[in-house]
Amino acid sequence: MPTSHLLLALSVVFVWGTNFVVIRWGLNGLPPFLFAALRFALSALPWLLFMPRPTAPWHKVAAFGVLLGVGQFGLLFLAMRSDISPGLASLVVQLQVFFTIGLSLWLLHERVRGFQVVGLLLALAGLGLIAANLDATVTLVGMGLVLSAAFFWSLANLVVKSLGPVNMLHFMVWSSLFAVPPLLALSWWLEGPQLMRSSLEHASGLVWASVLWQAVGNTLFGYGAWNWLLARHPAATVTPWALMVPVFGIGASAFSLGEALPGWKLGAAALVLMGLAVIVLWPRVQTHSRKK
């Protein structure tokens, strides 16, 4: 990739990684499901007024919106309210890679490879290290919620895999609309209309900036730029950059929120990142070796 494209890829993963700190700021003023509903509302409006609807079938647009909005971000925001730190959340949610592989093996009958097993075992070792050190930065509930969020993300990935050629920015904008009603319903049911109203009335400028950043920075810029790069370069060239997301997430959480970085946390991060690296990079290494 040319230098300008490398910088664009780096900026995307920087936005995605540091976004976990921004989520924490938003949760300081808004309950999780209301926060997620506002995030997806601003991801859809007013942008869909200027963008044609995607060529994908409506049921897939709706399914993706609900899986990503309620399943991934709704549960992620709920976990980050008090049960897991932003840095660890940015790491654990990346296990969606392995859920996606497992579901692809089961539903799409893809073949498991030896390097995928090695990567999975490394990541599971990192997850086990986190589970063995539950403390104020991560609870069992938090782990369960973020793992569930990663699972729903993997289901959303399968929807995308079934689409074929489609403008992903248009798809993201229109699918976001379908996430809003169920998130608002969950907020009304679990958080209550009184908390919803008082949170909106007392939300600070930083909280509203966090909501706007979720919609514009994380969704429209992040996914738009990422898919622009994927359209111009091989996936094997672009996707390894996603391994930097937890690095930026853990670093931003330590710098901005004072999240402690004991040895076990760094070790767990190293194991999960090594597992992800094996999964993503090993096919590229093999291809390069064959060319020599």
C-alpha positions in Angstrom: 0.0 0.0 0.0 1.2 3.6 -0.6 2.1 5.6 2.5 -1.2 7.6 2.3 -3.2 4.3 2.4 -1.1 3.0 5.3 -1.8 6.2 7.3 -5.5 5.8 6.5 -5.5 2.2 7.8 -3.6 3.3 10.9 -6.1 6.1 11.5 -9.0 3.7 11.3 -7.7 1.2 13.8 -6.7 4.2 16.1 -10.3 5.4 16.0 -11.6 1.9 16.6 -9.2 1.3 19.5 -9.5 4.6 21.3 -13.3 4.4 20.8 -13.5 2.2 23.9 -12.5 5.2 26.1 -15.1 7.3 24.3 -17.7 4.7 25.1 -16.7 4.9 28.8 -17.2 8.7 28.7 -20.6 8.3 27.1 -21.7 5.7 29.7 -20.9 8.3 32.5 -24.0 10.2 31.4 -26.3 7.7 29.6 -27.6 4.2 30.4 -26.2 1.5 28.0 -29.2 0.8 25.9 -30.2 4.4 25.5 -26.6 5.2 24.6 -26.6 2.5 21.9 -30.0 3.6 20.5 -28.7 7.2 20.1 -25.5 6.0 18.5 -27.4 4.0 15.8 -30.0 6.7 15.4 -27.2 9.2 14.5 -25.6 6.5 12.3 -28.8 6.4 10.2 -30.1 9.9 10.3 -29.8 12.2 8.4 -27.4 10.2 6.2 -30.0 7.8 4.7 -31.8 10.8 3.3 -28.8 11.2 1.0 -27.8 7.6 0.4 -29.6 5.1 -1.8 -30.7 2.0 0.0 -28.2 -0.9 -0.4 -28.9 -3.7 -3.0 -29.0 -6.3 -0.2 -32.4 -7.9 0.7 -34.3 -6.1 3.4 -34.2 -9.1 5.8 -30.4 -9.1 5.7 -30.2 -5.4 6.3 -32.5 -5.7 9.3 -30.8 -8.8 10.6 -27.4 -7.1 10.5 -28.7 -4.0 12.2 -30.3 -5.9 15.1 -27.3 -8.3 15.5 -24.8 -5.4 15.5 -26.9 -2.9 17.4 -28.5 -4.9 20.1 -26.3 -8.0 20.1 -22.9 -6.5 19.9 -23.0 -2.9 21.0 -26.0 -3.2 23.4 -24.3 -6.0 25.3 -20.9 -4.3 25.0 -22.2 -1.1 26.5 -24.0 -3.0 29.2 -20.8 -4.8 30.2 -18.7 -1.6 30.1 -21.0 0.2 32.4 -19.4 -1.4 35.5 -18.2 -4.9 34.7 -15.2 -4.6 32.5 -12.6 -1.9 31.7 -12.4 -0.4 28.3 -8.9 -1.8 27.6 -9.9 -5.4 28.4 -13.2 -5.0 26.5 -11.3 -4.0 23.4 -9.3 -7.2 23.7 -12.0 -9.7 24.6 -14.4 -8.6 21.9 -11.8 -9.5 19.3 -12.5 -13.1 20.0 -15.3 -12.6 17.4 -12.6 -13.8 15.0 -12.8 -17.3 16.5 -16.6 -17.3 16.8 -16.8 -16.3 13.1 -14.4 -19.2 12.1 -16.3 -21.7 14.2 -19.7 -20.7 12.8 -18.3 -20.8 9.3 -17.0 -24.3 9.9 -20.4 -25.4 11.3 -22.8 -23.5 8.9 -20.8 -23.0 5.8 -18.8 -26.3 6.1 -15.5 -24.6 5.8 -12.4 -26.7 6.7 -10.5 -26.2 9.8 -6.7 -25.7 9.4 -3.9 -26.5 11.8 -2.8 -22.9 12.2 -6.4 -21.9 13.1 -6.3 -24.5 16.0 -3.0 -23.1 17.2 -4.3 -19.5 17.1 -7.5 -20.6 19.0 -5.5 -22.3 21.7 -3.3 -19.3 22.2 -6.3 -17.0 22.5 -8.1 -19.4 24.8 -5.0 -19.4 27.0 -5.2 -15.6 27.2 -8.9 -15.8 28.0 -8.1 -18.3 30.8 -5.5 -15.9 32.2 -8.1 -13.1 32.4 -10.7 -15.5 34.0 -8.1 -16.4 36.6 -7.6 -12.8 37.6 -11.1 -11.5 37.9 -11.0 -8.2 39.9 -12.5 -4.7 39.8 -11.5 -4.3 36.1 -13.4 -7.4 35.0 -16.1 -9.5 36.5 -17.5 -12.8 35.4 -20.7 -11.0 34.3 -18.5 -8.6 32.2 -16.7 -11.4 30.6 -19.9 -13.2 29.7 -21.5 -10.1 28.3 -18.5 -9.2 26.1 -18.1 -12.8 24.9 -21.8 -12.7 24.0 -21.2 -9.4 22.2 -18.4 -11.0 20.2 -20.6 -13.9 19.3 -23.3 -11.6 18.0 -20.7 -9.7 16.1 -19.7 -13.0 14.4 -23.3 -13.6 13.4 -23.3 -10.2 11.9 -20.1 -11.1 10.0 -21.9 -14.2 8.5 -24.7 -11.9 7.3 -22.1 -9.8 5.5 -20.4 -12.9 4.0 -23.8 -13.8 2.5 -24.3 -10.4 0.8 -22.1 -10.5 -2.2 -21.0 -7.1 -3.7 -22.7 -4.2 -1.9 -21.8 -0.7 -0.9 -20.9 -1.2 2.8 -21.3 2.5 3.7 -24.8 2.5 2.4 -25.4 -0.8 4.1 -24.1 0.4 7.5 -26.3 3.6 7.3 -29.5 1.8 6.4 -29.0 -1.2 8.7 -28.4 1.2 11.6 -32.0 2.2 11.4 -33.2 -1.3 12.3 -31.1 -1.3 15.5 -32.9 1.7 17.0 -36.5 0.4 17.8 -35.3 -2.7 19.8 -32.7 -0.7 21.6 -35.2 1.9 22.6 -37.6 -0.8 23.7 -34.9 -2.4 25.9 -34.1 1.0 27.3 -37.7 1.7 28.2 -38.2 -1.8 29.7 -34.9 -2.2 31.6 -33.7 1.3 32.3 -37.1 3.0 32.6 -38.6 6.2 31.0 -37.6 8.3 34.0 -33.9 7.4 33.7 -34.1 7.9 30.0 -35.6 11.3 30.4 -33.3 12.5 33.2 -30.2 11.2 31.4 -31.1 13.2 28.2 -31.9 16.3 30.2 -28.6 16.2 32.1 -26.2 14.8 29.5 -23.1 16.9 29.3 -21.4 18.2 26.1 -18.8 15.4 26.5 -21.5 12.8 26.6 -23.2 14.1 23.4 -19.8 14.4 21.7 -19.3 10.7 22.6 -22.6 9.8 21.0 -21.7 11.8 17.9 -18.3 10.2 17.7 -19.8 6.7 17.9 -21.9 7.5 14.8 -19.6 9.7 12.7 -16.1 8.6 13.7 -16.6 5.0 14.5 -19.2 4.0 12.0 -19.2 6.4 9.0 -15.5 7.2 8.9 -14.2 3.9 10.3 -16.3 1.5 8.2 -16.3 3.8 5.2 -12.5 4.1 5.1 -11.9 0.4 5.9 -14.1 -0.8 3.1 -12.6 1.8 0.8 -9.2 0.2 1.5 -10.6 -3.3 1.1 -11.9 -2.4 -2.3 -8.4 -1.3 -3.5 -6.1 -3.9 -1.8 -6.1 -7.6 -1.0 -7.9 -8.5 2.2 -4.6 -10.1 3.5 -3.0 -6.7 3.2 -5.7 -4.7 5.0 -7.2 -7.0 7.7 -4.0 -7.6 9.8 -4.2 -3.9 10.8 -7.2 -4.8 12.9 -4.7 -6.5 15.3 -3.8 -3.0 16.4 -7.3 -2.2 17.8 -6.7 -3.8 21.2 -3.2 -2.2 21.4 -4.7 1.2 21.0 -7.7 0.3 23.2 -5.5 -0.9 26.1 -3.1 2.1 25.7 -5.8 4.7 25.5 -7.5 3.2 28.6 -4.3 3.3 30.6 -3.5 6.8 29.5 -6.9 8.5 29.7 -8.6 6.5 32.5 -5.6 5.3 34.5 -6.3 1.6 33.9 -3.7 -0.5 35.6 -1.5 -2.7 33.4 -0.3 -5.6 35.7 1.7 -8.4 34.3 -1.2 -10.8 33.9 -3.1 -8.3 31.8 -0.2 -7.7 29.5 0.4 -11.5 29.3 -3.3 -12.1 28.4 -3.2 -9.4 25.8 0.0 -10.9 24.3 -1.6 -14.4 24.1 -4.8 -13.2 22.5 -3.0 -11.0 20.0 -0.6 -13.8 19.2 -3.6 -16.1 18.5 -5.2 -13.5 16.3 -1.9 -12.9 14.5 -1.5 -16.6 13.7 -5.1 -16.8 12.3 -4.8 -13.7 10.2 -1.1 -13.7 9.1 -0.2 -17.4 8.7 -1.9 -17.8 5.3 -0.1 -14.7 4.1 3.3 -16.1 5.3 2.6 -19.4 3.5 1.6 -17.7 0.3 4.8 -15.6 0.4 6.9 -18.7 1.0 5.5 -20.5 -2.0 6.4 -17.6 -4.2 10.1 -17.8 -3.3 
